[in-house]
């Protein structure tokens, strides 16, 4: 597209001073455009760029400022800082639900699509456009002749039987910092008690803790890790070097997250934001465009037990401060064994 361009710039050019912590920023489209859609998102730029490009192709003269943050910083930006974003995209379904439940989100009725899955829209506030399973990512070369685990029981046995191989070389989310990591962990505990046994085993092996899936996958690539647990499968499958990894959707159960978009209540361009939501839902649920997906992630053809996380008030349970403190205390006792 002639006017489609990417400019990496300092975050302060986004037009506001900010106290929330950012990870990346890019402008797409004309640098001098007066029509700018401001998106804050937990999705890496390179994964979301095709969707932005297709939207700008249909909206000539429009630009998009795309700010990448963690899920906890996204909530801080909206609630504490009052940052005027037009679209907020996050993988942390519980935090998104809380923002909607607490009145930080505008309602919007999708205009351009007839049939959507029943999980795709919640109260005309949250719009789910992907189903993304959590995976175990394994270094094929690093494991050598050791068996590739197919479920959590296999993983526990592998780690217990070869502690010298895996000490300091197993990674997972730091759930104190990562909203998605916390969501995956709490959903794992709801599905099975195996999670706590696995967490204790990883803790005994001095597990490395990470903020995000992309960092864990890169650590497996470089050899820093041999195994990463609860990584977003979409991030691993969409890498050009994916053949270096074994990407396992655990056969005992695979947790599936819905990535959601919303229009914050203080959006300065809510009409343009609505057009983007329409475009996002049409493209992601239509046949011609599958965002952040790969043929191997066709969940209709995967023969594992899928634990789909549903949007709704049930996600707020573990955001209760007492429950959260208790969960994090138990998690720290298991994973940080000093």
Beta strands, then each sheet from edge to edge (+ up, - down):
strand 1: 6-7
strand 2: 24-28
strand 3: 35-41
strand 4: 62-68
strand 5: 87-90
strand 6: 105-106
strand 7: 121-122
strand 8: 126-139
strand 9: 170-173
strand 10: 208-210
strand 11: 227-232
strand 12: 245-248
strand 13: 254-264
strand 14: 306-308
sheet 1: 1+ 2- 4+ 3+ 5+ 13- 6+
sheet 2: 1+ 2- 4+ 3+ 5+ 13- 8+ 7-
sheet 3: 1+ 2- 4+ 3+ 5+ 13- 14-
sheet 4: 1+ 2- 4+ 3+ 5+ 13- 8+ 11- 9- 10-
sheet 5: 1+ 2- 4+ 3+ 5+ 13- 8+ 12-
end
